[in-house]
């Protein structure tokens, strides 16, 4: 994997990365935790994330609790009674 890195001015461990991915030049920033030796792993991780995105699985809606249903029922009952029903 070939890339160029440029330490960003006034940033302690932040680097601008430029590389070719799928025939296109891309640029992104990475932040190292310790030092520049982490760049290879960070670049590989970022490219893998771009090329193999994880599917977004929608979460199932949380059903209302019994207490929430009872409160809604009581509110509707009060509205009906207010209408003269």
C-alpha positions as CSV (number, residue, x, y, z in Angstrom):
1,X,0.0,0.0,0.0
2,X,1.5,3.3,-1.0
3,X,0.5,6.7,0.4
4,X,2.0,10.0,1.3
5,X,1.5,11.5,4.8
6,X,1.9,15.1,5.8
7,X,1.9,16.2,9.4
8,X,-0.7,18.9,9.8
9,X,0.6,22.1,11.2
10,X,-0.2,22.8,14.9
11,X,-1.6,19.3,15.3
12,X,0.3,17.0,17.6
13,X,-0.3,13.6,15.9
14,X,-2.7,14.4,13.0
15,X,-1.6,13.5,9.5
16,X,-3.1,14.2,6.0
17,X,-3.0,11.0,4.0
18,X,-3.1,10.9,0.1
19,X,-3.4,7.6,-1.7
20,X,-5.0,5.9,-4.7
21,X,-8.1,3.8,-3.9
22,X,-9.9,2.0,-6.7
23,X,-8.1,4.1,-9.3
24,X,-9.1,7.4,-7.6
25,X,-6.9,9.7,-5.5
26,X,-8.4,10.2,-2.1
27,X,-7.3,12.4,0.8
28,X,-8.3,11.9,4.5
29,X,-6.9,12.7,7.9
30,X,-5.8,10.3,10.6
31,X,-4.9,10.8,14.2
32,X,-2.2,8.6,15.8
33,X,-2.5,7.7,19.5
34,X,1.3,7.4,20.1
35,X,3.4,8.1,17.1
36,X,3.9,8.0,13.3
37,X,4.5,4.2,13.4
38,X,0.8,3.7,13.6
39,X,0.1,5.3,10.2
40,X,0.2,2.0,8.1
41,X,-2.5,0.4,10.3
42,X,-4.7,3.5,10.4
43,X,-4.5,3.9,6.6
44,X,-5.3,0.2,6.1
45,X,-8.2,0.4,8.5
46,X,-9.7,3.5,6.8
47,X,-9.4,2.0,3.3
48,X,-11.0,-1.2,4.5
49,X,-13.8,0.8,6.0
50,X,-14.3,2.6,2.7
51,X,-14.1,-0.5,0.5
52,X,-16.1,-2.8,2.8
53,X,-18.7,-0.8,4.6
54,X,-20.7,-2.6,7.2
55,X,-24.4,-2.8,6.5
56,X,-26.6,-0.6,8.7
57,X,-29.2,-2.8,10.3
58,X,-32.3,-0.9,11.5
59,X,-33.2,-1.6,15.1
60,X,-36.6,-2.9,15.9
61,X,-38.9,-0.3,17.5
62,X,-39.2,-0.8,21.2
63,X,-42.8,-1.7,22.1
64,X,-44.5,0.6,24.6
65,X,-44.6,-0.6,28.2
66,X,-47.8,-1.5,29.9
67,X,-47.6,1.7,31.9
68,X,-47.2,3.8,28.7
69,X,-50.2,2.0,27.1
70,X,-52.3,2.5,30.2
71,X,-51.4,6.3,30.3
72,X,-52.4,6.6,26.7
73,X,-55.7,4.7,27.3
74,X,-56.5,6.9,30.2
75,X,-55.8,10.1,28.2
76,X,-58.0,8.9,25.3
77,X,-60.8,7.9,27.8
78,X,-60.6,11.4,29.3
79,X,-60.9,13.0,25.9
80,X,-63.9,10.8,25.1
81,X,-65.6,11.7,28.4
82,X,-64.9,15.4,27.8
83,X,-66.7,15.1,24.5
84,X,-69.8,13.8,26.3
85,X,-69.3,10.1,25.4
